[in-house]
Amino acid sequence: MTKTHDAQGAASASAGPESVSPHGRFDAGPDLLDLLRTKSVQMRLANLREVEVSGSGHYGPSFSCMEILVCLYYGFLRVRGGEPGWAERDRFVLGKGHACSALYPILADLGFFPAAELDTFTRLGSILGDHPDMKKVPGVDFSSGSLGHGLSIGTGMADGSRLQGRDSRVVVLLGDGELNEGQIWEAAGYAAHRRLSNLLAVVDANKVSVDGHTADLLDFEPLEAKFAAFGWTAERVDGHDHAELLGAYSRFAARAGAPDARPTALIADTVAGKGIGFIEGMAEWHVGYLGGADLTRAVRSIETMFETKGAV
C-alpha cells in the first residue's frame, strides 16, 4: 500500500499497482514483472563487470536505484534506442550522476550504443565516464554529476516542453543526500508555481551518502511532507518493489498535463548496495571494489535476490 500527499498535506491510501499501458508501454502483469526482475539482476551483474574494468565503483548508490531505473526504462519512459534525439521522447535526468554505472547497461540493452562499450567504462577515450556526458553518450539528456543541478534542469525541460505544446514527461532521479543542496528547493518552489504536472522527481532514499548516514548529517525527513509543503503531490513507495514503482509512475502519468495538477515527488525507500547482502546499507560501500572471493559472493547474492520474498 502506498500513501499520497497532496499540496495541502492531506493523505489518501491507494492500494495495488495500476496498468501503465495508456501512458507507458506495458501492462503491470506477471510477464512484465518477471521481465523487470530479470533485468534488475542482469543490470546489476553488468554493473559489477563495469567496476571490474574501472577498478572502483559506486556500488551503494547504483544498486539502490536499480529497480527505479529498470521500471522507468522497461515499463514507462517513451524513448527510442535507435533515435536518441526523437523530439517527442520523455526526458530523464540522472541528478545523482555518480550512479551512471547503473544507467549505462540499460541504455546499451535498449540499443542506444553497442554493449561492447561497457567494457571501456572510464578508460581513456571511452564515451562512458564515471559521470554521464550528454555530448558523448546517446540517450543521456544532461551531463550530471555536480549534485543539486538536476531538478533545476528537469524543471526547465518540463516548462519548455509545455511551452512547445509537447506531451513529453520529465523524470529526475535525485539522491536523498543531494537534497541538502539549496538549489533543489529553489527548483521545487518554481516547479510548483508553474504547476509543472509533467515533472516527476524520484528521490532514491537510501539513507546514506559518501559522508555517512543522512539522518546524522542533515535529516530532511519526512520527505513527502517537505515536498507537499512546497506545493507538490508527494507519494512514498518501496523503491525495490517493481509493482509499487509501476503503479506510482502510472498515477503520475495520469496527472501529467492536467491544468490543475502539480509536479509529483516520489520518495522511493531503498537500500544502498541492494542485492549484495554483505554490503547493504553500509555508507562505507558508497565507493569501493569487490574482487576475488568477494566478487563471487556478490554475484551469487545478486543472482538469488528474487528467489524468495525479501531475499538478498
Secondary structure, DSSP 8 states (H G I E B T S, - for coil): -EEEE-TT--EEEE-S----TTTSS---SHHHHHHHHHHHHHHHHHHHHHHHHHS-B-HHHHHHTHHHHHHHHHHT----TT-TT-TT--EEEESSGGGHHHHHHHHHHTTSS-GGGGGGTTSTT-S--SS--TTTSTT--S---STT-HHHHHHHHHHHHHHTT----EEEEEETGGGGSHHHHHHHHHHHHTT-TTEEEEEEE-SEETTEEHHHH----SHHHHHHHTT-EEEEEETT-HHHHHHHHHHHHHHTT-TT---EEEEEE--TTTT-TTTTT-GGGSSB---HHHHHHHHHHHHTTTSSTT--
